[in-house]
Amino acid sequence: MSLLLVAAILWVFAASATAFLPMRWQLVPGLALIAGAFVLIGLLFAEYGPVPGVVAIAVFVSFFRRPLGHLIRKFTGKTRA
């Protein structure tokens, strides 16, 4: 198994562990995981092609759907209905 796949698997475990933390402790590890996800997804696209890359994007969006939704609403100026 390549080092990239091991890093991606460790990212999933770290994101799952971060989800168990209280909300006030999730900010710093969550931001680090988001930053690391962009690098990992880009490397997965480059190394293994579009199918694993799209799967990695789906996993990322699944893990961070609420923070990403909050950021989209904040940047577009829309409020929750």
ChimeraX commands (.cxc) that place a marker at each C-alpha (Angstrom):
marker #1 position 0.00,0.00,0.00 radius 0.5
marker #1 position 1.41,3.38,-0.95 radius 0.5
marker #1 position 2.25,6.12,1.52 radius 0.5
marker #1 position -0.46,8.30,-0.05 radius 0.5
marker #1 position -3.19,5.75,0.67 radius 0.5
marker #1 position -1.95,5.36,4.24 radius 0.5
marker #1 position -2.08,9.15,4.66 radius 0.5
marker #1 position -5.64,9.25,3.24 radius 0.5
marker #1 position -6.77,6.49,5.61 radius 0.5
marker #1 position -5.17,8.29,8.57 radius 0.5
marker #1 position -6.96,11.48,7.49 radius 0.5
marker #1 position -10.29,9.63,7.66 radius 0.5
marker #1 position -9.52,8.34,11.16 radius 0.5
marker #1 position -8.40,11.80,12.29 radius 0.5
marker #1 position -11.58,13.40,10.91 radius 0.5
marker #1 position -13.68,10.77,12.67 radius 0.5
marker #1 position -11.84,11.34,15.95 radius 0.5
marker #1 position -12.27,15.11,15.60 radius 0.5
marker #1 position -16.02,14.65,15.23 radius 0.5
marker #1 position -16.11,13.12,18.72 radius 0.5
marker #1 position -14.58,16.23,20.30 radius 0.5
marker #1 position -16.77,18.91,21.86 radius 0.5
marker #1 position -17.63,21.70,19.40 radius 0.5
marker #1 position -15.34,24.25,21.03 radius 0.5
marker #1 position -12.34,21.93,20.52 radius 0.5
marker #1 position -13.10,21.04,16.90 radius 0.5
marker #1 position -12.02,24.30,15.24 radius 0.5
marker #1 position -8.23,23.93,15.11 radius 0.5
marker #1 position -8.08,20.24,14.15 radius 0.5
marker #1 position -10.97,20.75,11.72 radius 0.5
marker #1 position -9.17,23.58,9.92 radius 0.5
marker #1 position -6.01,21.50,9.71 radius 0.5
marker #1 position -7.99,18.58,8.30 radius 0.5
marker #1 position -9.65,20.80,5.70 radius 0.5
marker #1 position -6.27,22.17,4.60 radius 0.5
marker #1 position -4.77,18.69,4.46 radius 0.5
marker #1 position -7.74,17.35,2.53 radius 0.5
marker #1 position -7.09,19.64,-0.42 radius 0.5
marker #1 position -3.51,18.38,-0.66 radius 0.5
marker #1 position -4.51,14.73,-0.30 radius 0.5
marker #1 position -7.33,14.99,-2.84 radius 0.5
marker #1 position -5.02,16.67,-5.34 radius 0.5
marker #1 position -2.39,13.99,-4.87 radius 0.5
marker #1 position -5.00,11.24,-5.20 radius 0.5
marker #1 position -6.19,12.76,-8.48 radius 0.5
marker #1 position -2.61,12.94,-9.77 radius 0.5
marker #1 position -1.57,9.47,-8.63 radius 0.5
marker #1 position -4.67,7.32,-9.18 radius 0.5
marker #1 position -6.89,9.22,-11.61 radius 0.5
marker #1 position -10.35,10.78,-11.54 radius 0.5
marker #1 position -12.41,7.96,-10.03 radius 0.5
marker #1 position -10.55,7.77,-6.69 radius 0.5
marker #1 position -10.30,11.56,-6.73 radius 0.5
marker #1 position -14.07,11.95,-7.05 radius 0.5
marker #1 position -14.58,9.39,-4.29 radius 0.5
marker #1 position -12.19,11.39,-2.09 radius 0.5
marker #1 position -14.15,14.58,-2.81 radius 0.5
marker #1 position -17.39,12.79,-1.89 radius 0.5
marker #1 position -15.87,11.62,1.40 radius 0.5
marker #1 position -14.59,15.14,2.13 radius 0.5
marker #1 position -17.98,16.74,1.46 radius 0.5
marker #1 position -19.69,14.06,3.54 radius 0.5
marker #1 position -17.42,14.68,6.53 radius 0.5
marker #1 position -17.54,18.48,6.31 radius 0.5
marker #1 position -21.04,19.15,4.94 radius 0.5
marker #1 position -22.11,21.46,7.76 radius 0.5
marker #1 position -18.94,23.60,7.94 radius 0.5
marker #1 position -18.85,23.82,4.14 radius 0.5
marker #1 position -22.52,24.83,4.05 radius 0.5
marker #1 position -21.83,27.49,6.66 radius 0.5
marker #1 position -18.92,28.87,4.62 radius 0.5
marker #1 position -20.98,28.92,1.42 radius 0.5
marker #1 position -23.81,30.78,3.16 radius 0.5
marker #1 position -21.33,33.22,4.69 radius 0.5
marker #1 position -19.63,34.01,1.38 radius 0.5
marker #1 position -22.82,34.25,-0.65 radius 0.5
marker #1 position -24.64,36.33,1.95 radius 0.5
marker #1 position -27.60,33.97,2.05 radius 0.5
marker #1 position -29.20,33.03,5.33 radius 0.5
marker #1 position -30.75,29.77,6.29 radius 0.5
marker #1 position -34.40,29.43,5.35 radius 0.5
marker link #1:1,2 radius 0.2
marker link #1:2,3 radius 0.2
marker link #1:3,4 radius 0.2
marker link #1:4,5 radius 0.2
marker link #1:5,6 radius 0.2
marker link #1:6,7 radius 0.2
marker link #1:7,8 radius 0.2
marker link #1:8,9 radius 0.2
marker link #1:9,10 radius 0.2
marker link #1:10,11 radius 0.2
marker link #1:11,12 radius 0.2
marker link #1:12,13 radius 0.2
marker link #1:13,14 radius 0.2
marker link #1:14,15 radius 0.2
marker link #1:15,16 radius 0.2
marker link #1:16,17 radius 0.2
marker link #1:17,18 radius 0.2
marker link #1:18,19 radius 0.2
marker link #1:19,20 radius 0.2
marker link #1:20,21 radius 0.2
marker link #1:21,22 radius 0.2
marker link #1:22,23 radius 0.2
marker link #1:23,24 radius 0.2
marker link #1:24,25 radius 0.2
marker link #1:25,26 radius 0.2
marker link #1:26,27 radius 0.2
marker link #1:27,28 radius 0.2
marker link #1:28,29 radius 0.2
marker link #1:29,30 radius 0.2
marker link #1:30,31 radius 0.2
marker link #1:31,32 radius 0.2
marker link #1:32,33 radius 0.2
marker link #1:33,34 radius 0.2
marker link #1:34,35 radius 0.2
marker link #1:35,36 radius 0.2
marker link #1:36,37 radius 0.2
marker link #1:37,38 radius 0.2
marker link #1:38,39 radius 0.2
marker link #1:39,40 radius 0.2
marker link #1:40,41 radius 0.2
marker link #1:41,42 radius 0.2
marker link #1:42,43 radius 0.2
marker link #1:43,44 radius 0.2
marker link #1:44,45 radius 0.2
marker link #1:45,46 radius 0.2
marker link #1:46,47 radius 0.2
marker link #1:47,48 radius 0.2
marker link #1:48,49 radius 0.2
marker link #1:49,50 radius 0.2
marker link #1:50,51 radius 0.2
marker link #1:51,52 radius 0.2
marker link #1:52,53 radius 0.2
marker link #1:53,54 radius 0.2
marker link #1:54,55 radius 0.2
marker link #1:55,56 radius 0.2
marker link #1:56,57 radius 0.2
marker link #1:57,58 radius 0.2
marker link #1:58,59 radius 0.2
marker link #1:59,60 radius 0.2
marker link #1:60,61 radius 0.2
marker link #1:61,62 radius 0.2
marker link #1:62,63 radius 0.2
marker link #1:63,64 radius 0.2
marker link #1:64,65 radius 0.2
marker link #1:65,66 radius 0.2
marker link #1:66,67 radius 0.2
marker link #1:67,68 radius 0.2
marker link #1:68,69 radius 0.2
marker link #1:69,70 radius 0.2
marker link #1:70,71 radius 0.2
marker link #1:71,72 radius 0.2
marker link #1:72,73 radius 0.2
marker link #1:73,74 radius 0.2
marker link #1:74,75 radius 0.2
marker link #1:75,76 radius 0.2
marker link #1:76,77 radius 0.2
marker link #1:77,78 radius 0.2
marker link #1:78,79 radius 0.2
marker link #1:79,80 radius 0.2
marker link #1:80,81 radius 0.2
view
